[in-house]
Every structure is written in structure tokens, then in C-alpha cells.
Amino acid sequence: MLQDEQLPLDRALAQAVIASIPEAWSDLELRATKSSVSLVRGGAVAWATGDVKNAVAALFALFERHGHPLAGFTYRFTRHDDGGWSFVGEYAYA
């Protein structure tokens, strides 16, 4: 089932994103298409590491395998007062 397979990929992606952003960032957007990946906070941009790009590619492949090809997606990350992070996703289908 897509959701069962997506959960570990989302976790890996979240870990990679958090590891690659400046420590001072407490919120950001990951914007992804098949050809580009951006980590954005306001007007600032952080470098998407290889781990982030690989996790993004794995998500695109997963959706493709399940017959739901993506055109792109945006994940909005927020750090909470306890130091934990959460994110919500918005998907655009091809």
C-alpha cells in the first residue's frame, strides 16, 4: 500500500532535510519536481544535499510505481518549542 511504503521514505527525507538546513531555521519549504529540489525559507535558500535529492527521487519513484505519477510536491516543515519537527505535504499529480 502506498501510504505504508511512503512513511519510511518521508522519515528519511525529513531527517535529510533537517540535517542540511541552517540550525537557526525553524520553518521552511521543500519544493520538489523531477528536475529540481529547493529548500526555502523566506528569501533564503539552503543547499539540497545528495541525501535530500535521493529521498526526493525515491518518493517520485514510489508514487510512479503505484500509478500516481507526481508533477511535484511541497513539504512545509515547522520546528516546535520542544525541538521536534512536523511537516505537511501538498502534491501535484502529472
GUMIKOL-612889 format. One record per residue: x, y, z of N, C-alpha, C in turn. Coordinates in pm, whole numbers. Example, Ala and Ser with C-alpha at 12.3 -4.5 7.8 and 13.67 -1.06 7.14 Angstrom:
<rs>
n.X,n.Y,n.Z,ca.X,ca.Y,ca.Z,c.X,c.Y,c.Z
1319,-569,780,1230,-450,780,1320,-330,780;
1285,-225,708,1367,-106,714,1290,3,787;
</rs>
This chain:
<rs>
n.X,n.Y,n.Z,ca.X,ca.Y,ca.Z,c.X,c.Y,c.Z
85,-118,0,0,0,0,90,124,0;
53,222,-78,134,343,-95,169,409,38;
72,430,124,96,501,249,196,426,339;
187,294,341,279,215,422,422,228,372;
439,230,242,573,245,184,623,389,193;
532,484,194,571,625,197,625,669,332;
574,613,439,613,657,573,764,651,597;
832,539,571,977,539,594,1052,634,500;
1001,653,380,1064,748,287,1048,891,337;
930,923,388,907,1057,444,999,1081,563;
1015,981,647,1103,996,764,1248,1020,720;
1293,943,623,1430,961,573,1447,1098,510;
1346,1142,436,1351,1274,374,1356,1383,480;
1271,1372,581,1269,1473,688,1404,1480,759;
1463,1366,790,1594,1365,855,1700,1431,768;
1697,1401,639,1794,1460,546,1776,1611,535;
1652,1656,528,1624,1799,518,1673,1871,643;
1637,1821,760,1674,1887,885,1826,1891,901;
1894,1787,857,2041,1784,867,2108,1882,772;
2037,1925,667,2101,2008,565,2069,2157,575;
1984,2196,668,1946,2338,678,2024,2407,790;
2033,2539,783,2097,2613,893,2023,2587,1024;
2098,2576,1132,2040,2544,1263,1938,2647,1308;
1954,2772,1267,1863,2879,1309,1726,2870,1243;
1714,2794,1137,1584,2784,1069,1486,2706,1155;
1366,2760,1169,1262,2691,1245,1142,2656,1157;
1148,2696,1033,1045,2659,936,1104,2671,797;
1049,2597,704,1096,2602,565,1001,2525,476;
1023,2541,347,951,2461,248,1051,2383,166;
1020,2258,143,1090,2176,45,1001,2176,-78;
1052,2226,-188,977,2229,-314,1048,2137,-413;
977,2040,-464,1041,1940,-549,961,1913,-677;
1035,1903,-785,985,1849,-910,1084,1739,-949;
1059,1672,-1060,1152,1569,-1101,1289,1626,-1138;
1294,1753,-1170,1421,1813,-1214,1483,1912,-1116;
1413,1945,-1007,1471,2041,-913,1421,2017,-771;
1509,2052,-677,1476,2043,-534,1526,2171,-469;
1437,2239,-396,1473,2363,-328,1432,2356,-182;
1519,2405,-95,1488,2422,47,1485,2572,71;
1366,2625,101,1345,2769,100,1285,2815,233;
1338,2926,281,1280,2994,398,1280,3142,366;
1161,3198,344,1153,3338,302,1231,3354,172;
1327,3445,171,1410,3464,52,1538,3385,55;
1562,3307,162,1685,3230,176,1667,3090,120;
1775,3037,67,1774,2903,10,1890,2824,70;
1864,2699,109,1968,2610,159,1999,2506,51;
2120,2456,53,2165,2357,-44,2096,2224,-16;
2035,2164,-117,1976,2031,-104,2088,1929,-122;
2118,1856,-17,2226,1757,-20,2188,1638,-107;
2285,1553,-132,2259,1430,-205,2157,1342,-135;
2160,1340,-1,2061,1262,74,1920,1314,51;
1904,1446,47,1773,1504,21,1728,1469,-121;
1816,1486,-218,1781,1457,-357,1747,1310,-377;
1821,1220,-313,1793,1077,-324,1658,1043,-262;
1625,1103,-149,1497,1078,-84,1381,1131,-170;
1402,1247,-231,1300,1303,-320,1279,1209,-440;
1387,1162,-498,1377,1071,-613,1304,943,-574;
1329,892,-454,1262,771,-407,1111,794,-394;
1070,913,-350,926,943,-340,861,949,-478;
929,1014,-572,874,1018,-708,859,876,-764;
960,791,-742,955,654,-791,843,575,-725;
824,593,-596,718,523,-524,581,558,-581;
553,686,-596,424,727,-650,404,674,-793;
511,675,-871,504,623,-1008,467,474,-1007;
533,396,-921,506,252,-912,361,223,-875;
300,312,-798,162,291,-755,61,358,-847;
106,405,-962,14,461,-1061,-33,601,-1031;
42,674,-950,8,813,-916,128,904,-945;
165,916,-1072,285,996,-1103,270,1141,-1057;
375,1189,-992,377,1326,-940,438,1422,-1041;
382,1542,-1047,445,1652,-1118,540,1724,-1023;
504,1723,-894,586,1787,-793,517,1781,-658;
590,1826,-555,530,1833,-423,601,1939,-340;
531,1984,-237,585,2080,-141,560,2024,-2;
666,2020,79,654,1984,220,685,2109,301;
598,2144,393,620,2258,483,659,2206,620;
781,2238,661,837,2192,788,826,2302,893;
798,2261,1018,791,2353,1131,857,2288,1252;
950,2363,1315,1011,2315,1440,925,2363,1556;
900,2274,1650,818,2306,1767,905,2347,1885;
843,2405,1985,916,2452,2104,997,2343,2172;
952,2218,2162,1026,2108,2225,1142,2058,2139;
1163,2123,2023,1273,2084,1934,1235,1983,1828;
1118,1925,1839,1071,1830,1739,1021,1902,1614;
1011,1829,1508,967,1884,1380,841,1813,1333;
761,1884,1254,648,1824,1184,646,1882,1043;
575,1813,954,561,1865,819,430,1818,759;
383,1896,664,264,1861,587,303,1868,440;
241,1784,361,273,1779,219,157,1819,131;
190,1875,19,93,1911,-84,147,1853,-215;
67,1775,-285,113,1703,-402,42,1751,-527;
117,1760,-636,61,1791,-767,87,1670,-856;
-18,1618,-916,-5,1497,-996,9,1529,-1144;
87,1445,-1211,114,1465,-1354,-8,1431,-1437;
</rs>
